[in-house]
């Protein structure tokens, strides 16, 4: 006896497949249009310099570099939170929610991710200025972990508050 039963993918597997397709597409688009996004590094550097000056710390911005007394930060691609943003947007778009919820999730999540990224850069600048011996550890291990957890947290908040 032969059954003619359609097999559908489990929702989790479908989410993962859609997520992987989206993140790959977004990364390729970003990679091949990188020149159009070069302003991000200088804008982040300027915003960081401005924020530090509000906090009373003398910072000189030269393009992508933020110079402090005895310490400098160079803003590179990873400092722009573009990759975290692409991951977040891919997660939101891959989740089976309506378009309004997805747009609200993107509108909510991207600014929050950028604000936390700025806070991360301020903490790193202060760490480099006052505790240069632990800068690499804080930059590489502490903030990378916190930022990954934070992006997941923002997505989970969106799932709980908006998508359901």
N, C-alpha and C positions, 0 to 999 in steps of 0.2 A: 504494500500500500504506500502511496506517495502523497506526502502532504505538500500543499502549495501555500505555505505560510511565509509571509514576508518577514524577513529578519531586519529589525531596525537597530541602529547603534544605540548603545546605552547613552544617556544624556551626558555623562562625564566624559566618555570617549569622544562624543561629538564636540563637546566644548573644547577639549584638548586639541583636536584636529583643526577646528576653526581658529583657535588661538594661534597655533603654530603657523597656519597659512597667513593669518593677519600679521603676526609679528615679523615673519619673513618678508612679506610684501612691504610693510612699513619700513623695515630696516633697509631693504634694497632701494626703495624710493629715497630714503634719507641719504644713503651712501652715494647714490648717483646724482643727487642734487646738493651735495655737501657744500658746494661753493655758495649756494643761495642762503645757507644757514650760518655763514661765517660771522654775521652780526651778533649771533647769540653770545659768543664768548666775550666780545667787547661790551655788550649790554650788561651781562652778568658782572663783569669786572667793574663797570661804572656803578651799578647798583650796590655792589659790595662796598666799594669805596665810599659812596654816599652814606650807606648805613653805618659804616665804621666811623665816619666823621660825625654823624648824629650822636654816636656813643662816646664822642670825645677823643677818638683815636685818629691821629694824623695819618692819612692814607693818600698816596699819590697814585693815580691810575695812568698807566701808559699802555694803551691798546688793551691787550689781554692780561697785562701784569698789574698786580696791586702791590705797591711798595710800601712797607711799613718801616719804622726805624729798626734796622737790623734784620728784617725778615721780609721775604716777598712771596707772593702766591702767583702762579701762572694758571690762568683759567684755560682748561683744555676741554675737549668734547664732553668728557665724563662729568665735568663740573656744571654742565648746563641742565642736567636732569632730563635730557632728551630721551635717553634710553629707558629710564624709569617711566617717563611719560608714555613712550611707545608701548611698553609692557602693560601699563595701566589701561590705556585706550584699547589695546587688543583684548584684554580681559573683559572690559565692559562690552565691547562689540560682540565678543564671542558668546557672551551669556544670553540665554533665551529670554530676553525682556523686550518690551515694546520700544519703538523708536524714541518716544518722548522720555522714557526712563533712561535710555542710553545717552541721549543728549544732555539730560540733567546730570547724569553721572560724569560725563566728560566735563561739563561746565563747572561742576563742583570739584572734581578731583584734580584737574590740571592746575588751577590756581593754588590749591592747597599744597600740592607737590612742589610747586615753585617757591612758595613761602617757606616750607620746611627746608628746601635746598638752600635758600638764602641763609636761614638760621644755621644750617650745617656749615656753610662757608664762613659765617661770622665766628662760630665756635672754633673752627679750624684756624682762622686768622689769629684769634686770641690765644689759642694753644701754641701756635708757632711763635707768636710774639713773646709770650710769658713762660712757656714750657717747651722750648724747641726740642728737647731731648725725647719727648714722647709724641711729637707731631706725627711721625710716620705711623706709629702704632694706632693713634687715634684716627688718623685719616684712613688707613688701610683696613683696620679690623673693626674698630668701634663704630664709626659712621657708616661704613659699608653695610654692616649688619643692621644697624638701626634703620637705615634708609630702605633696605629691602623689606624689613618688617613693617615699616610705616606704609609703604606702597600697598602691601597686602592688606594692612589695616584700613586704609582709605577705601580699597575695593570692597572689603567686608562691610564697612559702614554703608557704602552705596547699596550693596546687596540687601542689607537689613532695612534701611530706611526708605529707599527709593524704588528698587527693582521689585520688591515683593508686594 
